[in-house]
Structure formats: C-alpha cells, structure tokens
Amino acid sequence: DVLKHWEGFKSVELMASVDGTGRRGELIRAGMDWDTMQENARRLKKEKPPVGTFRFMVTATLSAMNVFHLPEIQRGWMDEGLLGADDLFINPLVTPEPYSAQILPAREKEQVAAIYRQFIRSHLSHSPAARKRYESALNYIGEADKSHLLPSFVQAMNKLDQIRSENFVDVFP
C-alpha cells in the first residue's frame, strides 16, 4: 500500500498522467482502467495520505485524439472535489505530427476554442494560472496549420483499431 510508504514524508506531490476520461482515456492509453483511476483519486481524497502536505495533480498530453475533450478530465474531478483549478497541466504533443492537435481544420479549431473558453468561464475564472494553461494550449493549436496531415491521422487510427480490435470512431464519434 503506497500510502504506508509515504508516512513521515514532509510533503508528497502525486502527478497522474491522464489523457481522457472513461472509454476515451482507455483507448488513448491502452491498459488504463478508468474505474481504477477514479477509485484511486477518490481514495486519496477520502483517506488523506499520512504526510505533512499532499497535492494530487494531473498532466494531460494534448493531442488530436483528446483535443475536444480535454476539459472533461478536469471538470469531472473538480466537480467531485478531487482536483483543484490549478492542478491540471497541459503538454501539447509535438510528435508524431499526425497526432498533433494542429492537424485540425480551422472550423474544428474554432469549436475547440469555444469549448475551452466556456470551461474557463465556468470553472477557472478564479485561477489565472489555469486559464493561461488553456489559452497556451489554444495558441499552440492555432500557431500552425497541419491539416494536410489529417489523412495520416485517420490512417494511424485505423491501423491501431486493427491491432487492438477497437474502433476509434465508436469512442470518438
């Protein structure tokens, strides 16, 4: 039990790498079990690790796969009191380029911007640092037009579907 191993530490910061919720997260990170992830986060909140100070954070890799759903990770856990406004960090995926969120056509980039700005208004209005992370993600998405790589992304997802016996479009309609 990891909590027993932490006993006596002055402080512990735990950063989970989560790229999506539910089936989306499980498809992006093959082998992740969303229910177990949720249970672990709830346990940390309930049992309060036996350390001086404890902070639970999440880092998410922003990609073409999760770009529309990134705020859902933070929203769900914030609404449950498991994660704070300042506790999600966004790392844009740069390579492989066909997986980058920069492959979205302009219209879809505008949709993503609307989703993020609504989330900022509803959940992050009191947190300048968190707002800046989402604005930085939007800046990254918009700084290059790599929409010519969209067919390569579709091809890569089809190949993964065959290898894993999954269906990307069923999980990300």
C-alpha positions as a LaTeX table, in Angstrom:
\begin{tabular}{lrrr}
\hline
Residue & $x$ (\AA) & $y$ (\AA) & $z$ (\AA) \\
\hline
Asp1 & 0.00 & 0.00 & 0.00 \\
Val2 & 1.72 & 3.14 & $-1.23$ \\
Leu3 & 0.11 & 5.34 & 1.44 \\
Lys4 & 2.01 & 3.49 & 4.17 \\
His5 & 5.29 & 4.11 & 2.32 \\
Trp6 & 4.65 & 7.85 & 2.31 \\
Glu7 & 4.17 & 8.04 & 6.07 \\
Gly8 & 6.51 & 10.58 & 7.63 \\
Phe9 & 7.29 & 12.49 & 4.42 \\
Lys10 & 7.14 & 16.25 & 4.83 \\
Ser11 & 5.29 & 16.59 & 1.54 \\
Val12 & 4.20 & 14.45 & $-1.40$ \\
Glu13 & 3.10 & 15.62 & $-4.83$ \\
Leu14 & 1.48 & 12.97 & $-6.98$ \\
Met15 & 1.03 & 13.68 & $-10.67$ \\
Ala16 & $-1.12$ & 11.29 & $-12.67$ \\
Ser17 & $-0.83$ & 11.20 & $-16.43$ \\
Val18 & $-4.39$ & 11.18 & $-17.77$ \\
Asp19 & $-5.36$ & 11.94 & $-21.36$ \\
Gly20 & $-9.07$ & 11.22 & $-21.26$ \\
Thr21 & $-12.00$ & 10.00 & $-19.21$ \\
Gly22 & $-13.86$ & 6.71 & $-19.42$ \\
Arg23 & $-13.57$ & 4.77 & $-22.66$ \\
Arg24 & $-11.78$ & 7.70 & $-24.31$ \\
Gly25 & $-8.96$ & 7.59 & $-21.78$ \\
Glu26 & $-8.75$ & 3.82 & $-22.04$ \\
Leu27 & $-8.47$ & 4.00 & $-25.84$ \\
Ile28 & $-5.80$ & 6.71 & $-25.79$ \\
Arg29 & $-3.78$ & 4.96 & $-23.08$ \\
Ala30 & $-4.16$ & 1.26 & $-23.78$ \\
Gly31 & $-4.11$ & $-0.61$ & $-20.48$ \\
Met32 & $-5.50$ & 2.22 & $-18.36$ \\
Asp33 & $-8.61$ & 1.32 & $-16.36$ \\
Trp34 & $-10.71$ & 4.45 & $-15.83$ \\
Asp35 & $-12.72$ & 2.98 & $-12.94$ \\
Thr36 & $-9.50$ & 2.15 & $-11.07$ \\
Met37 & $-8.14$ & 5.63 & $-11.77$ \\
Gln38 & $-11.34$ & 7.16 & $-10.34$ \\
Glu39 & $-11.25$ & 4.87 & $-7.29$ \\
Asn40 & $-7.62$ & 5.80 & $-6.58$ \\
Ala41 & $-8.34$ & 9.54 & $-6.83$ \\
Arg42 & $-11.35$ & 9.18 & $-4.52$ \\
Arg43 & $-9.31$ & 7.14 & $-2.04$ \\
Leu44 & $-6.61$ & 9.81 & $-1.89$ \\
Lys45 & $-9.26$ & 12.43 & $-1.15$ \\
Lys46 & $-11.01$ & 10.28 & 1.47 \\
Glu47 & $-8.01$ & 8.83 & 3.32 \\
Lys48 & $-5.71$ & 11.86 & 3.22 \\
Pro49 & $-2.18$ & 10.43 & 2.91 \\
Pro50 & $-0.21$ & 10.49 & 6.21 \\
Val51 & 2.18 & 13.25 & 5.14 \\
Gly52 & 2.70 & 16.88 & 6.07 \\
Thr53 & 1.25 & 18.24 & 2.84 \\
Phe54 & $-0.20$ & 16.34 & $-0.10$ \\
Arg55 & $-1.09$ & 17.53 & $-3.58$ \\
Phe56 & $-2.71$ & 15.49 & $-6.33$ \\
Met57 & $-2.26$ & 16.81 & $-9.85$ \\
Val58 & $-2.86$ & 15.64 & $-13.40$ \\
Thr59 & $-0.80$ & 16.14 & $-16.51$ \\
Ala60 & $-2.53$ & 15.63 & $-19.84$ \\
Thr61 & $-0.95$ & 15.31 & $-23.25$ \\
Leu62 & $-2.98$ & 17.41 & $-25.68$ \\
Ser63 & $-3.38$ & 15.58 & $-28.98$ \\
Ala64 & $-5.73$ & 15.24 & $-31.93$ \\
Met65 & $-7.36$ & 12.38 & $-30.04$ \\
Asn66 & $-8.40$ & 14.32 & $-26.94$ \\
Val67 & $-8.40$ & 17.96 & $-28.05$ \\
Phe68 & $-12.21$ & 18.26 & $-27.91$ \\
His69 & $-12.50$ & 16.53 & $-24.53$ \\
Leu70 & $-9.53$ & 17.78 & $-22.50$ \\
Pro71 & $-11.62$ & 19.96 & $-20.15$ \\
Glu72 & $-13.76$ & 16.92 & $-19.24$ \\
Ile73 & $-10.84$ & 15.45 & $-17.28$ \\
Gln74 & $-10.55$ & 18.48 & $-15.07$ \\
Arg75 & $-14.27$ & 19.31 & $-14.91$ \\
Gly76 & $-15.30$ & 15.90 & $-13.62$ \\
Trp77 & $-12.66$ & 15.75 & $-10.92$ \\
Met78 & $-13.14$ & 19.39 & $-9.93$ \\
Asp79 & $-16.89$ & 18.86 & $-9.59$ \\
Glu80 & $-16.15$ & 15.92 & $-7.27$ \\
Gly81 & $-13.61$ & 17.90 & $-5.26$ \\
Leu82 & $-10.76$ & 15.61 & $-6.34$ \\
Leu83 & $-8.78$ & 18.18 & $-8.32$ \\
Gly84 & $-8.29$ & 21.90 & $-7.99$ \\
Ala85 & $-8.35$ & 24.54 & $-10.71$ \\
Asp86 & $-4.55$ & 24.83 & $-10.61$ \\
Asp87 & $-3.93$ & 21.08 & $-10.62$ \\
Leu88 & $-4.06$ & 20.18 & $-14.33$ \\
Phe89 & $-1.06$ & 20.72 & $-16.58$ \\
Ile90 & $-1.28$ & 20.52 & $-20.37$ \\
Asn91 & 1.57 & 19.24 & $-22.51$ \\
Pro92 & 0.96 & 19.61 & $-26.25$ \\
Leu93 & 2.01 & 16.58 & $-28.27$ \\
Val94 & 4.51 & 17.69 & $-30.90$ \\
Thr95 & 5.48 & 14.38 & $-32.49$ \\
Pro96 & 4.44 & 12.29 & $-34.21$ \\
Glu97 & 2.98 & 15.21 & $-36.15$ \\
Pro98 & $-0.12$ & 13.37 & $-37.44$ \\
Tyr99 & $-1.26$ & 13.07 & $-33.78$ \\
Ser100 & $-0.81$ & 16.78 & $-33.06$ \\
Ala101 & $-3.89$ & 18.90 & $-32.35$ \\
Gln102 & $-2.53$ & 21.25 & $-35.03$ \\
Ile103 & $-3.91$ & 18.89 & $-37.70$ \\
Leu104 & $-7.45$ & 20.14 & $-37.11$ \\
Pro105 & $-9.00$ & 22.25 & $-39.86$ \\
Ala106 & $-9.80$ & 25.86 & $-38.94$ \\
Arg107 & $-13.51$ & 25.21 & $-38.26$ \\
Glu108 & $-12.71$ & 22.48 & $-35.72$ \\
Lys109 & $-10.07$ & 24.67 & $-34.07$ \\
Glu110 & $-12.78$ & 27.30 & $-33.57$ \\
Gln111 & $-15.02$ & 24.66 & $-31.96$ \\
Val112 & $-12.21$ & 23.66 & $-29.60$ \\
Ala113 & $-11.65$ & 27.32 & $-28.69$ \\
Ala114 & $-15.34$ & 27.70 & $-27.84$ \\
Ile115 & $-15.25$ & 24.57 & $-25.64$ \\
Tyr116 & $-12.13$ & 25.72 & $-23.77$ \\
Arg117 & $-13.37$ & 29.28 & $-23.28$ \\
Gln118 & $-16.68$ & 28.02 & $-21.89$ \\
Phe119 & $-14.79$ & 25.79 & $-19.47$ \\
Ile120 & $-12.55$ & 28.68 & $-18.45$ \\
Arg121 & $-15.64$ & 30.81 & $-17.70$ \\
Ser122 & $-17.46$ & 28.06 & $-15.81$ \\
His123 & $-14.61$ & 26.52 & $-13.80$ \\
Leu124 & $-11.41$ & 28.57 & $-13.98$ \\
Ser125 & $-12.49$ & 32.20 & $-13.68$ \\
His126 & $-10.73$ & 32.47 & $-10.29$ \\
Ser127 & $-7.46$ & 30.90 & $-11.46$ \\
Pro128 & $-5.20$ & 32.98 & $-13.72$ \\
Ala129 & $-2.61$ & 30.18 & $-13.95$ \\
Ala130 & $-5.17$ & 27.60 & $-15.07$ \\
Arg131 & $-6.72$ & 29.99 & $-17.58$ \\
Lys132 & $-3.27$ & 30.66 & $-19.01$ \\
Arg133 & $-2.63$ & 26.92 & $-19.49$ \\
Tyr134 & $-5.76$ & 26.55 & $-21.62$ \\
Glu135 & $-5.04$ & 29.75 & $-23.55$ \\
Ser136 & $-1.49$ & 28.49 & $-24.20$ \\
Ala137 & $-2.94$ & 25.23 & $-25.49$ \\
Leu138 & $-5.21$ & 27.18 & $-27.84$ \\
Asn139 & $-2.27$ & 29.27 & $-29.01$ \\
Tyr140 & $-0.32$ & 26.10 & $-29.76$ \\
Ile141 & $-3.23$ & 24.57 & $-31.69$ \\
Gly142 & $-3.62$ & 27.74 & $-33.76$ \\
Glu143 & 0.01 & 28.53 & $-34.46$ \\
Ala144 & 0.31 & 26.08 & $-37.36$ \\
Asp145 & $-1.97$ & 24.62 & $-40.00$ \\
Lys146 & $-1.06$ & 20.96 & $-40.34$ \\
Ser147 & $-4.48$ & 19.93 & $-41.62$ \\
His148 & $-2.78$ & 18.24 & $-44.58$ \\
Leu149 & $-1.79$ & 15.53 & $-42.04$ \\
Leu150 & $-5.39$ & 14.67 & $-41.15$ \\
Pro151 & $-5.47$ & 11.70 & $-43.58$ \\
Ser152 & $-2.33$ & 10.34 & $-41.91$ \\
Phe153 & $-4.06$ & 10.59 & $-38.53$ \\
Val154 & $-7.09$ & 8.67 & $-39.83$ \\
Gln155 & $-4.80$ & 6.03 & $-41.30$ \\
Ala156 & $-2.91$ & 5.69 & $-37.99$ \\
Met157 & $-6.16$ & 5.33 & $-36.02$ \\
Asn158 & $-7.40$ & 2.68 & $-38.46$ \\
Lys159 & $-4.15$ & 0.75 & $-38.02$ \\
Leu160 & $-4.41$ & 0.95 & $-34.20$ \\
Asp161 & $-8.04$ & $-0.20$ & $-34.43$ \\
Gln162 & $-6.92$ & $-3.32$ & $-36.30$ \\
Ile163 & $-4.07$ & $-4.06$ & $-33.91$ \\
Arg164 & $-6.13$ & $-3.52$ & $-30.75$ \\
Ser165 & $-9.51$ & $-4.74$ & $-32.01$ \\
Glu166 & $-11.00$ & $-1.33$ & $-31.16$ \\
Asn167 & $-12.95$ & 1.30 & $-33.06$ \\
Phe168 & $-11.75$ & 4.88 & $-32.63$ \\
Val169 & $-14.87$ & 6.35 & $-34.24$ \\
Asp170 & $-17.16$ & 4.47 & $-31.84$ \\
Val171 & $-15.36$ & 6.03 & $-28.87$ \\
Phe172 & $-14.75$ & 9.44 & $-30.51$ \\
Pro173 & $-17.74$ & 9.94 & $-32.83$ \\
\hline
\end{tabular}
